[in-house]
Amino acid sequence: MVKEGDAVNDNIDFAGRLDIRNLGPEGPGSHATGCANRLGHAGNTDPSLRSNAWGARIISTGGLDYYSAYADAATQLRIVNMSYGWGTDAGYNGESVSHDRTIRQLPEFMLVYSSGNSGGNVTNGGKYNGIAGWGNLTGHPKHAKNLLVVSGTNYEDVFYDWTCKGPAFDGRVKPELSIEGSEGTSFAAPKVAGMLAILYEAYKGETGAASLKSSSSKPSC
């Protein structure tokens, strides 16, 4: 699922795989479409843009009840990409608690956040309060324990100065993953979400198991 304020552009690269829900009449947005491209572009319009999870079914939405979508046999929501943020406020708030509870209660469910592009900003709160360039993930929810946060590097695995590189407000390792992100961490995170979708599918194919639990998928990353 790509959770954004705008819809993903329904074109030939998502033909038969895109489900748009709970969005206003504004039409498709470039940011949402860009995230979906990195997650599940089929490469029809440009083979060089074909992404890892090119066969994944994608829900484009501004909001959805995770529990209902997870349990619904027609939806089977398992992975949510959220490439947005807030200020560089560090801490563990109500939404952080909600995220951790949801992942704990839905055993195959995972949330993926971008770390943010405010790498030089001063952190507000936590152990690193007032320090520039350290512990400045963009928003309290990203400090949750059970989800994944993704940062961006160049092709030689060197962090860009403007990427948020963690750690969490209390010193935990955050982000957990980094991937090529020259276009920003917003477009790095959905690459990982797509890889998770492949991991889920491969696990089921190789083991015959009905599902892969998120408690196993996160360490595997």
N, C-alpha and C positions, 0 to 999 in steps of 0.2 A: 504494500500500500504506500502511495505517495501522499502524505498529508501536507497540504498547502492551502493558501487562501484562494488560489486560482486553479483552474482545471488544466489537466494535461491535454495537449492538442491531439485530437483523435484523428490520426492519419494512417497511412498504409503500414507504417512501422509498428503499429500497435493493433492492426486489424484483427478483430475477433478476440482481443485479449484485454481491452480497456473497459472498465466499469466506472462511470462518473456518478458520484453520489453527493448529495447535500452541499452543493455549491450554487452560488448566485448566478445571475444572468450575464456577468461581465465577460464570459468567454474564456478561452485558453490563455494561460500566462507563460511567458518565456522561462521563468524560473522553475515552475512545476514541470514544464515539458523538458527542460534541461535535466532535471533530476530523473525523470522517467527514462530519458534517453540513456543516461549512464547506468540505469538499473536494467532496462530490458529492451533496448533498441534492436529491431530485427535486421537492420542493415539493408533494407529494400531500396531506399532512396540513395543510400551511400554505404556500400559494403564495409568501408573502413570504420564506420560508426557502430557496427554490430557489437553489442555488449555481451557480457557473460551470460546473463539470464534472458537470452533473446526469446525464449518461449514462455516466460513467466506471465501469469495473469496479473494485471495491475489494477488496483482500485485507486481512483483519483478522488480525493475528498478533503473537505475542510474540517470534518469531524465525524466520528463514527463511534458507536458504543462498542468498545473492544470485546466485551464479554459476549454480546449477542452475535457479532460478526465472527468471533472465534467458534462459537457453538453451531452456527448455521451451516448446514451441510453444503449448501450451494455457494457459500462464501469462503469458509475455512480460512479466515484471516490468521496469518502466522507471523508476518514480518512487516513492520511499519518503519518507513524512513521519514525523518523529520529534519529537514535541512533549513532550519531557521534558529534564531536565538533572541536574546534580550541583552541587557547590560552585563558587565563583568562582575556581577554580584555572586559571591561565593558562599555556599551554605547548603543546608539540607532542609528544604521547606515542604509544605503540604503536597505539592505536585511531585517532588522527589519521592515522598512516601508512597503516593498513589502509584507511581511508575513501578516501584519495587514490589508493592503488593500485587499489582496486576501480573507481573512476570512470574511471581511466586505462585499465584493461584491458577494461572493458565500455563501449564507445564511446557508447551511447545511454542510459546509466544516470545518474540523479541522486539525491542525498540532500538532503533539506530539513530543517533543524533550526529550532526556535524559539530565539530569542536568550536568553530567560529573563526572569524578573520580579524580579530582584534588583538593580535599577539603582542603588541607594544603597550596595551592599555594597563592602567593600574587596577589591581584587584581590590574589590570592596567586600571585606569580610573574610572570615576564616584565618588560618595560620599565616597566610601571606598578605594580609590586609595592608594596602598602601604600597605594595611592591609592584613595579612595572614589569610586564613580561613574564610573570610567574603566577600560576594558579588562577588564570583569568579566563576560564571557560565561560562562554556567553550564556549564563543563566543557571539558576538554582537546579532546575530539573536535570541538567546534564551531570550533576554531582551524585545522582542516584547510583546505587551499588550494583544493581542487577542488569542494567542495560549496557549497550555499547556506544562509545563515543569515538568518532573517527577524525583524525587530523590529516593534513596533506603535506607531501614532500615533492621534491623534483624527481626526475628519473634516476638520479643517483642516490636516492634515499636521504637527501639533506632537507631539513625543514626550511620552509620559507619563513622569514622573519615575522610576517604578518599572520601566520597561523597561531591559533591558541594551542599551547603544548602542555597545559596542565601544570602541576598535578591537581587533584581534587582539593577541596577546601581543607581537608584533614590529612593530606599527605598521601592518600591512596593514588595508585597509578591511574591516571586519566589524561588523555585518551588511551584506550586499550589498543587501538590499531591506527596505523597510518598507511596511506596509499597515495599514488600519484594524484596530486591535487593542484596543478598549475592554474586551474580555473576557479579555485576557491574550495574551501572545505564542504560547501554545499553540494558540489558535484563529486567530491571524494566519497562522502558517506553513502550515496546510493550504489556506488560500485561494490561496497562491502555488503549492502543489503542484497544485491543480486547474487553475490558469492554465497551468502547464507542460503538463499533459495536453492542454489545448486547443491550445496552441502546437504540440505534437508532431503532433496530428491535422490541424491547419490546414496545417502545412508539407507533410505528405504529400499532402493534397488539392490544394494549389496547385501543387506542383512535380512531383508524380508520383514523388517519391523514396520509397524503401522506409522511410526513417527519418530522424530528426533527431538529429545527434550532440550530446552534452551539451556539447562544446566550443563549439558554436554556440548552444545554448539558454541557457547561463549568460550570455554577453554580451548576448543578446537581452533578458534581463530587466533 
